[in-house]
């Protein structure tokens, strides 16, 4: 470390230039190696210690300063612990709701009942406001009669719509504080304030699909959230569709 980067003794405190400015680690190491400089430099102590702890004249209430610092650090640790515990409780609740949803899908007695579980009951099970099972329109493959599919609650979307939403290689999308796309949610998209979408790859001979979850709250879904449970739910739906319709694996 250059010898002129840190003050010596009682030299006036000056702002170092960008060229010779020491790093925080260098300052810390220097002060540990030379504690007498800080202890004997009243001007430096006054700059470091808040006025609250100045006892008047040249005295400083270091005991009170240290205790308050420890209290502050302890309070921050408690806040961090509470945030972590709350996150664990939320994650556990979400996982429990997802388990209930998956069991309902697996217990459906036929294909139509399974689709209705997804389109009509899933939103209440996983505590969201809207669930849309979207399938791209096609003249052959999984769904031949689009009218019958729509009666079951399936939303028919234009060809290539899944890639338009997720990208050609993307599998999931989580959007906060935004309206739900009308292509996915229809007119109800006006009330959606955050949403999630996950790709459904049923079979090579079936059109691609997409599961869209919408919430009226702006922060239910966020790009920073994990998508493991959402993708697990999508894989269960894919497998059940293949099983009921006798489709080859994707």
Steps between C-alpha positions, in 0.01 A plus 500: 500500500640843413609683815318819402154346463409524871550789748782482751469617857300820517527601137184680373240272345492552125299333227731265307501516123350221290854390412624434855167435678545196731244221505282430803703186575825700487362760743379227736834320491691823558287598801540157655875522456512857639211539751681786675440730203121485541517501881719813512340695214203686653400650166481154346304365797254785466448413133444132576289513817156665477447817705257310722791321664720803552512558873614859472844650457728227376317205657305224326257250652650196330317250722162638402611517137606133502182385678275686257692355207447150637131569560460625143678198358290267715177665386605459137577132559155456654340669198695273264395194700134607492515556123657158451241329722216676320642392163519140625138512619384644166695238303359220716145627447553526123645148487206362699248665266687366197490148642123522537469621140719222363303234689173636359641482146624143555170387653285619208292209365518601134659748263215751515500503880875550508475799266220651710712461813766713332269759345234532773641390837874550486486875570337445841738216585817701441353835607514699178222691326517350152634181343497465123587181314602626157554284191605620157241458226566223250312278260655177625651355815377501856176698464302453182180667615589851621142572600497204738837605639374850572197354678745332739658838572802463270603831342596468134782736407653576157772282354848596633341685795697295756834600349377859475441506877793288623751527218615205294716354778326634810284280723373743763416866539409693816383860469425741786296819499363461148174412330440147386523455121157483340627216278538285814233629734242651265294793636587402860860602428399859583473399867825304509791687660764226502519166323706189437517287187658159447540299181306176450663256256241222475633293212677530164164441328307750716494879486701679770322647797549741785375516858435861608438603861373851572461703819325826582794589727799665329763299691363144508737410219845646454796416276716445811285209619587138449302302244559141619145441626345666197703283263417190704130577465543542123680165471215326686241652265705397195528139618132471585397636161728248328369216716131576436543559125758230435754745358872424459740681730642835395 
